[in-house]
Amino acid sequence: MNFRSVFFATVFILMSGCAAYELQPLSLDHPANPSAPPAPRPPLSRTLAYSRVDIPGPLAAAEPQGSHRSQHSTESSGAQKTAVGEGKVIATVPNANQLVVEHGEIKDFMEPMTMGYRVEPASLLEGLKPGDQVRFTIDVTKKTIVRIEKLK
């Protein structure tokens, strides 16, 4: 057998093998099927704070009574401009100007939780590391940490 006949025999076998293969139809729940229902949205993080740009679609039109956001909206009409809390640093996110802190109750502002807060100015994050105990002051109207003090 010469090279030419081996080549053509190989090409013929490969081509005939491909012709016999047939793709199975996509099931209805397969993401590539155009009739498939949309994938559910993942829940928003309860650790990091989001800005309006980060949240897809209209902001929650109907917040459940007692929810985190509804607590803030009722606070903004009061005379209080700042709130002070204490907690443990979980993480710093300098490129987003955020501090993730596990804190106790912040009187007349928020129940105990772990949450990310925007920090202004960003220089307040310098020198903080996970595990540090801190006292922080939040501007209630901006919902932003404006002062941080390390505790011993």
N, C-alpha and C positions, 0 to 999 in steps of 0.2 A: 504494500500500500504506500502510495506516495503522500506527501504532505498535503497536497491539494484535496485529495479525497477525504483525508482525516479531518481537515478543516471544515469542509462542507458537511460532513456527517455530524460533527460536533455542533455546528450552527443549526442544522436541521433538528437535532435532538433538543437543543435549548429552546428553539422557537416553538416547536410543537408542545413542549412542556409548559410554556407560558400561555399558550392558547387554551389549554385545558383548564387553567386556573380561573376561577370565577369568584369575585368578591361576594361575601355574604352581605345581605342588606343590613343596614344599621338598625339597631333596636331603637324604640321610641325614647328610651332614657339615655341613649348615647349622646354626649355633648355635641358631636359633629352633625347629628341629625337636625335638619332645619325645623322639624316639627317638635323637637324636644322642648320641654318646659325650661324656663330659665333657672339657672342654679340659684339656690337660696343665698342671700347676702350674709356674709359672716357677721357675727355680733361685733359691735363697737367695743374697743378695749375699755376695761374699767380701771386701767392703770394709768394710761397716758391721756392727757388733755388734748382735745381736738379743737381746731379753729373751724369757722364756717366753711372754709374752702375744702377741708378734709372730709366733711360729711356729705355723702352723695344724696341728691334729691332734696326735697324741702325739709327743713328742720322739723323735728317732731312737732306736729301741729297740736296733738293732744297728749300732753305729758300726764302720766298717772299722778293722782294726788299724792303728795309726800315724796315724789321722785327727787333726785339730786338737782335737776335743772329747775323744777318748780320751787324748791327751797330757795335757790338763788334769786329767782324773780320776785319772790315775796320780800326778800331782804333788801332789795335795791331801793324800795320806797322809804325805808327807815332812815333815821338820822345817823346811824352808825356808818362811818366811812372806812374803818379798818377793823380787822379781827386778828387776834394773836393765837397761835397754836404752837404745840411742841410735838416733836416726833423724831423718827429715825430716817435718815437718808437711805433710800433704796437704790437710786441711780441718779446720775446727772446726765442731761442730754444737751450739751453746749451748743450744738449746731441748730437746735430748736429752741434755745433759751428756756429749757424746762428742767424742773426738779421733781423727781418722783419721791414722795415722802409717805411713810406710814405714820399717821398721826392719830392722836386721841380726839375726843370731842373738842370742837372749836365752838365755844359758848355762843349761842344765838346765831350760829352760822352754818355748821355742818357736823354731822355725826362722825364717829371714828371710821376711818377707811384708809386705803392706800390709793394715792392719786397723783397724777402729774399736774403740776402747776406751771404756768408761764412765769418767768422771772425777769424783772426789769429793775435795774440794768443787768445785763448778762454777766457783768463782772462779779456779781454776788455768788456765782457758782464756783469761782476760783477757790481752790483749796478744800472744797468739799469732796468727800469720798463716801462710798457705801458704808453704812454702820455708824456714821457720825450722828450724834444726838444734837438737834437744833431747835431753836425757838425762832419762829418766823412771823412776820406781819404781812397780812394780805390786804390789799386795797379791794374792798368789797365790790365796788362798782365795776372795776376792771377785772376782778377775780384773778389778780396777779400778785405774786409775792414781791414786796418792795423792800423788805429788810430781812436779813438772816443773821442769826447769832449762834455760834457754836457753843454748846453746853459742855461742861467738863464731866 
